[in-house]
Amino acid sequence: MIDEIALVFSIIAVIISIIVACVENRREYNINKINLEAEYFSDIYKEHLIVNIPNARRYITFDMNGKLIGTNDMIQLLQKIMQDSYYYFYKDKVFYDKLQYSVQALEDYLCQCVNKNKDYVGEEQTEILKNIQNYIKEIYESINNQLIGK
């Protein structure tokens, strides 16, 4: 009787060991996958978020006549971001489409403001710079939300 109970406990122990090994293997796989994805993400976006976007934004201003100038660097950067993001066209189309929408909205807004060929004054300038800041913030949020899994 005691031998039978020992045998049952041994079998249960082996089954539990196999289950634990499988669960641990799956967990390690998921951790490695997340780490690899984070590395790709960092390679693609880190410099854009920390250096490139702030630098390009710095050049957007108004000339003495009130015309919006300095948008070319930002527009080129936005196109580069989308080119660099093409990996996500295949990996995560929902994220890619959302990012593309945000980037395209800023690019369209910059072009619209420049092409109006209008002299902006006072509060109009403030409003335009505020809108640009909001579009940039939306791009940052799209990228950051993807990184943290929202």
C-alpha positions, 0 to 999 in steps of 0.5 A, spaced: 500 500 500 505 504 501 509 503 495 502 504 491 502 511 494 509 512 493 508 511 486 502 515 485 506 521 488 512 520 484 508 520 478 504 526 480 511 529 481 513 527 474 507 530 471 508 537 475 515 537 473 514 536 466 508 542 466 513 547 470 518 545 465 513 547 459 510 553 462 517 556 464 519 554 457 513 558 454 515 564 459 522 564 457 520 564 449 515 570 451 520 574 455 525 573 449 520 575 444 519 582 448 526 583 449 527 582 441 521 587 439 523 592 444 530 592 441 527 593 434 523 598 437 529 602 440 533 601 434 527 604 430 525 610 434 530 612 439 534 617 435 527 620 432 524 621 439 530 623 443 534 627 438 531 628 431 524 630 432 526 636 437 531 638 433 527 639 427 521 642 431 526 647 433 527 650 426 520 651 425 518 659 426 516 665 423 520 670 419 519 677 420 513 678 415 509 672 419 510 667 414 511 660 417 518 657 415 523 651 417 518 646 416 522 642 410 526 638 416 520 636 419 517 634 413 523 630 411 524 627 418 516 625 418 517 621 411 524 618 414 520 616 420 515 612 416 520 609 411 523 606 418 517 604 420 515 600 414 517 593 419 511 595 422 507 595 416 508 587 416 509 586 423 503 590 426 499 594 421 494 597 426 500 600 429 503 602 422 496 605 420 495 609 426 502 612 426 502 613 419 495 617 420 499 621 426 505 623 421 500 625 415 496 629 419 502 633 422 505 633 415 499 636 412 498 641 417 505 644 416 504 644 408 497 647 409 500 653 413 506 654 409 502 654 402 497 659 405 502 664 403 499 668 409 502 672 414 501 670 421 500 675 426 500 674 434 495 669 436 495 666 430 502 664 430 501 662 437 495 657 435 499 654 429 505 653 434 501 650 439 497 645 434 504 643 431 506 641 438 499 637 439 501 633 433 508 632 435 505 629 442 500 625 438 506 622 434 510 621 441 503 617 444 502 613 438 509 610 439 510 610 446 503 606 447 506 601 442 512 600 446 508 599 453 503 595 449 497 599 449 
